[in-house]
Amino acid sequence: MDVVADIFASYAAPTFWVRRIQEDWAIFNPNIFFEASGIGSVTIKLFYIQMTLSLKILGIRYTPLDLQISWDLDKKSRYCYSIGYLKEVFDFTIEAETYVNECYIGLLGALLSDQEATACEWRRYKPQLPLRQLTLFDSRDTAADYVSWSCNDYAELETYDSNSGINADNPAGF
């Protein structure tokens, strides 16, 4: 069992590719944030497998600078951007991670065989998505823009008009 609490400042710069409305976009989202959080975990070990369940409690996460840039890979001169801030309070996340001894002869073969399972390797599996997420004070979470979402060719209005069902507050969809 582990319990850790900390207060820290950090940065993140997720970058990814997305295909939306027959267009390819590169998305850049560098941001700086401050966080006060805690995490508790319990590890259960059973022979060839161990599972760790973690509970992360986010007291507050404040992102004073959240830059969002999208670049149209089909029309290289087109880009969109916004600069804003975010605040999250009292979020809970439950995650699971497994550490498994995988053998080439298999678990049953290792148990029934007179030979030692020398072709075994420990592997760690950590899913990208949590098992469960919960926020207590959703009304306290905020997100706002210093510079509103806009594109250099004003095409976000054309995208909104020609495609019904797109959120009018964020017509480009990012």
N, C-alpha and C positions, 0 to 999 in steps of 0.2 A: 504494500500500500504506500503510495506517495501523495504528498500534498504540497503544492507550491503556490505561493502568491507573489505577484510582482507588479511593479509600476515601471513602465518603460516608454521610450520614444523610438520610433522606427520608420522605415519607408518600405514601400512595395511598388513594383512596376510591372503588373501583369500585362502581357502582350499576347494577342491571339488573332486568329483569322476567323471571319464569319461570312457566310453567304446569305444574303437577304434580298428578296425581290429581284432575283436573277443578277445580282451584283456582288462582287467580291470586295470585302473590306478588311483592312488591317486595323486593329484597335490597339491603342496604347493608353494605359491608365496609370501613370505614375502618381503616387500620393505619399504624403507624410502624415503620420498619426501618433497619438499619445494614447496609452491604454493602461488601465488598472484592472487586473483580472486575477483569477485563481484557477487552479486545476487540481483535481483529485483523481487518482486512478487506482484500480485494483487489478492485480494480475492473478489469473488462475492457471496453474500448470498441471497438465495431465499427460504424462509419458511423452508422446511425440507432438504435442501441441500445447501452446500456451496462448491464452486470450487475455487482452488487456482492455478493460472498459474504463473510459475516462469521462469525467464530468467537468466541463469548462464553464466557469461562471464569469461572465464579462460584466464588471461593475460599470465601466464607462470606456468608450472608445471615441475619441474626438479626432477628426481629420480636418485640420484647418485649410489644407490645400489638396484638392482632388482635381487633377487635370485629366480631361477625357479628350482624346484626339482620335478621329477615325479618318482613314485615308482610302479613297476609292481605288482599288487596284486595277479596275478596268479603264477608268478615266483618271490618269495619274495626276492631273492638275486639280482635281476635286478633293477637298477635305472639309471636315466638320470638327468643331471643338466646343468645349465649355470648361469653365473653371468654377468650382464650387467647394462646399464644405459639408461634412456629415457628422452626426452625433448619434451614437447608439448607447442605450443604458439597459442594464439588467437583462442580458440575454443568456440563455442556458443551452448548452450543446452536449449531447451524449454521442461519443464516438467509440468504435471498436477497432481493435487491431489484433491480428493473429500472427503468431510466429510458429511455423510448422516445420517439422523435420521430414522432408520429402525424400523418399528412397526410390531408386530405380526399380528395385525388386518388389516394392509395395509393402505396406504394413503387414498384411497377412503373410506374405513371403518371408518377411523378417522374423515374424513370430514363430512360424512353422519350420524354418530352415535351421540346419545345424551351423551354417556359416554365419559370420557376423555381417551385418548390413553395412558394408564399407562404401557403398555408392549412395550415401545419404548426404543431404545438404539442408541446412536450416535456411528457410526463406521467410521474409516478413511481408505481410499483406496489410496495407492500410488503405481502406476505401476513401475516395475523394469526398464522398458525401457522408454526412453524419447520420447516425441512426435516428435521432430526433433533435429538433430545435424548438425552443420556446422563448418568447420575449414577454416579460411581465408588463413593462410600461411602453407599449407600442406608441402611445400618444406623445411620449417624451423623445422618441427617435425623430430626428430632423435631417433634412437634406435640402439645401438651397444653393442657388448659383450666384457667384459674383459676376460672372459673364455668362449670359444665357446661351443655350445651345444654338449654334448657327453654322451655316456652311458658306464657303467662299463664293459659291455661285448661286446662292439662294434657292437651291434645288430642293431643300427640305419642304417647301410649300408645294412644289410640284409632286413630290413623293406622297405627301398627305392627300392632295386633291385626287390623284389618280389611283389611290389604293384605299378603299374604304376599310374601316375596322382598325386603323392605326391610331394610336393614342395622340390626340391633338397637342398635349403638353410636350411630347417628345416625338415629333413627326418622323424623324430619321430612324427612330426605333432603338437607339442605343442608350 
